[in-house]
Amino acid sequence: MDRRVVITGVGGLCGLGTDAASMWKEMREGRSAIGPIANSELHDLEGMTGAEIKALPEHDIDRKQLVSMARFSLLAVLAAREAMRQAGLSCDEGNAHRFGATVGVGGLGWDVMEETYRALLLDGARRVGILAVPKTMPSAAAGQVSLSLGLRGPVFGVNSACASANHAIASAVDQIKLGRADVMVSGGSDAPFAWGVLKA
């Protein structure tokens, strides 16, 4: 079936801003988000620069949900919620099976991976938290977007290096064109600012 696919809402956050409108404004004005990294956990990496998200936008994600997410998943959820609001779409029991998500991730949950290694190798822990693997796997972002928005259609992660987000969006278009979904939330997310990643 040849279905027309359109973008009805966007969301995002990065070093330029914590919503799509502020990011777009900064880009149009030619601003750069590259600067010294202020994260106190990375204090001994002198001279390190990057496009750091200094603060997250206000949100209502509760502590229980936050504990189950690595940072890249949280960023994906915040952007997906903004896109759904902007599109004026909502998911309910009657249509949830027609809503899906694809999220591209270039890496994985580096923050959780590093925290886990530190616990095992430096702090002498005998085991890791039960959420370590589900939080770090590249498909976690798509899964968390699905859980947060109540999506029950096709949900999967895409991991193809720097092309991950574009690949995820193309895959979302395919899901709609093939009749597997009416709405797909799609994009990309990464959070590589972890000590070991930057030190390497």
N, C-alpha and C positions, 0 to 999 in steps of 0.2 A: 504494500500500500504506500502511495506517495503522499505523505502527510506534510503539510507545511509546519515548520518548527520555528517558534519565535521566542525571544527573551522577554519576559514580562516583569522581571525584577532583578536587581543586583544587590550584592552586599559585599563588604570587604573590610579588612583592617590590615594595616602595615605601618611601617615607620612614618609614613606621610599622614596618617589619620586613622581614626577608629570607626569610621563609617565610609560608605561609598562616596557620599557627597564631598566630604572633607578631603578624601584622597584625590578625587577628580579635580577639585579646586587647586590643590597644591601642585598636581601634575601640570595643569594648564598654565600655572604661573611659573613653571620651570624650576620648582624647588626640588632639592635633593634631601633625602632622609638619612644619608650617610653621615655618620658622626661617631664620636667616642662612645663606646658601649658603657652604660652606666650601671649595669647589673652588679650588685655587690658581691655575688658569688663568683664573678669573673675578675675580681679586683687585681689579681696578680698577673693578668695578661696585659701588660702595659702596651699602649699604642694600638690596641685592637679597635678597629672601627667596623661599623655595620649599620644597617637600617633597622635599628631596634625599636620595638613597640614599647614605649616608655610606660604606658598605663593602659589597662583594658577599659572598655566602656562599661557603664553600669549594666548589670544584668541580674536576672532572678534565678540563676542556676544554683540549686541548693548544694550544700557541702557534700552530701552523699553522692550526688552526681559528679561534682568536681573531683572527688577522690578517685573516681573510676576513669578519669581522663588524663592523658598526657597533654601537654600544652598545644601540640598541633591539632588535636581533636577539639579542644576548647575553641581555638581560633576558627576552625571549620564550622562549629556549631553557631558561634556568634555571627559569622558572615551569612550562614544559611538562614538563620532567623530573620536577619535584616532583609534578605532577598525575598523571603516569603511575605513579610510585612509590606514591603514595597510593591510586590505583585498583587497584594490583596487576596492572597490565597490562604485557605485553611484546610486542614485534613481532618476527616471525621470517619466514623465507622462505615459510612456509606461509600466513601471514595478512597480510603487509605490504600487499598490494594492497587490503585491506579497512580499513586504517587511513589516515586523512587528517588534514589540518590547515587551519584557517582562522584567520588572525591579522589583527585590525584595527589599523591604524596611522593616527593623525591627521596625522602629518607624514612625515618620512623620516629618513635618517641625517644629522642636522644636524652631528654631530661630524665626520664624514668629509667632508661638503660644505664645512664651514668650513676644515678642514685642507687640502683640495684648492685652494680659493680662495686661501688663504694661500700655499701653495707656488707657485701660478701668478702671483699679483698682487704679492706682497711679496718672495718669495724668488727670483724670476726663473726658476723651473723652466720647462722647455720642453714638458714633458708631464706628465700625471698618472699615477698608478698604474693598472695594468690592472684592479684590483678596485674602483676608485672608483664606477663606475656600479652594478655588482651589489651593492655594499655599501649604497648610498644609496636604491635604489628601494624603495617601500613594500611590495612583495611579498617582499622579502628576508627578513623575519622568519619568514614562513610557510615559505619555502624552507629556512632554516637549522634550523627546528624539524623539518622533514621529514628533512633530512640527519642531524641529531643522533639522532633516534629510529628512523631506518630506515623511515619511512612511505612507501608507494608508491601510496596511494589518492589521492583528490582533494586537491590542495594549492593554495591561492590566498590572496592578500592581499586585504583589504577596506580601502578608503580613503574614508571618508565623514565626515570631520571628527570632531567629538566623539562621534558615534554609531558610530564604527568598530568598537569591541569588541562592542557589542550587535548590530550588523549581522553581524559575523563569527560570533557565537554562533548567531544565527537562521539564517544560511547553513549552519552545521554541522548544525543540526537538520534542515534540508531535505535535506542529503546523505544522512543516515541514513533519513529518512522515504521518500525516493525510491529507497532500496535501493542507492545508490552506495557506501556505506561502512557498516561495523558500528560503528566507533569513530572519533570525530573529536576531535582536540585543538584547542581553540579558546579565544580570548580576545583581549586587546589589549596593545599595548606602545608606549611612546613614550619618548624621551629628549631633551627639548628644551633641556636646560641647556648651550647652546653660547653663546659670547660674543656673536656677531652676533645671534642670536635674542633674547637677553635685552636687549641694547643697543637693539634696535629698539623 
